Amino acid sequence: MDGRKQRKALTAAESAVKALGRGDGVAAVRAAATATELDQIGAYSGLSRSVADAAGDLDAAGSVRKASWQVLADTVGPGPLSALIAEIAG
């Protein structure tokens, strides 16, 4: 496993979450796809789907629903990314 590649996957996943927080669904979906592509251990296997669903909230209502934030947090599991989700989701 290439640790640098996995770190880039985490950085891309963080970018996806931050993009959702600022209301940029397109950037979020792109970043999630990058995270999934770089992920070597399956940590972000469901990320693209969860981010796409949350981006759909943005398109439909202008914000991400609490339920979508929760699904996203469940998808990534415990750790720094879920803490970032909690911080952004409020």
Backbone hydrogen bonds, N-H to C=O, Kabsch-Sander energy under -0.5 kcal/mol:
donor,donor_aa,acceptor,acceptor_aa,energy
3,G,1,M,-0.8
6,Q,2,D,-2.0
7,R,3,G,-2.1
8,K,4,R,-2.0
9,A,5,K,-1.7
10,L,6,Q,-2.0
11,T,7,R,-2.4
12,A,8,K,-2.4
13,A,9,A,-2.3
14,E,10,L,-2.7
15,S,11,T,-2.2
16,A,12,A,-2.0
17,V,13,A,-2.0
18,K,14,E,-2.7
19,A,15,S,-2.4
20,L,16,A,-2.0
21,G,17,V,-2.1
22,R,18,K,-1.6
23,G,20,L,-1.4
24,D,19,A,-3.0
25,G,23,G,-0.9
28,A,24,D,-2.0
29,V,25,G,-2.5
30,R,26,V,-2.2
31,A,27,A,-2.7
32,A,28,A,-2.4
33,A,29,V,-2.1
34,T,30,R,-1.9
35,A,31,A,-2.5
36,T,32,A,-2.5
37,E,33,A,-2.2
38,L,34,T,-2.4
39,D,35,A,-1.8
45,S,42,G,-1.1
47,L,44,Y,-1.0
48,S,44,Y,-0.6
50,S,46,G,-2.1
51,V,47,L,-2.9
52,A,48,S,-2.3
53,D,49,R,-2.2
54,A,50,S,-2.1
55,A,51,V,-2.8
56,G,52,A,-1.7
57,D,53,D,-1.4
58,L,54,A,-1.7
59,D,55,A,-2.2
60,A,56,G,-2.4
61,A,57,D,-3.6
62,G,57,D,-0.8
62,G,58,L,-1.4
63,S,57,D,-0.7
69,W,65,R,-2.0
70,Q,66,K,-2.3
71,V,67,A,-2.3
72,L,68,S,-2.3
73,A,69,W,-2.5
74,D,70,Q,-2.7
75,T,71,V,-2.3
76,V,72,L,-1.9
77,G,73,A,-1.6
83,A,79,G,-1.7
84,L,80,P,-2.0
85,I,81,L,-2.2
86,A,82,S,-2.4
87,E,83,A,-2.2
88,I,84,L,-2.5
89,A,85,I,-3.2
90,G,86,A,-1.4
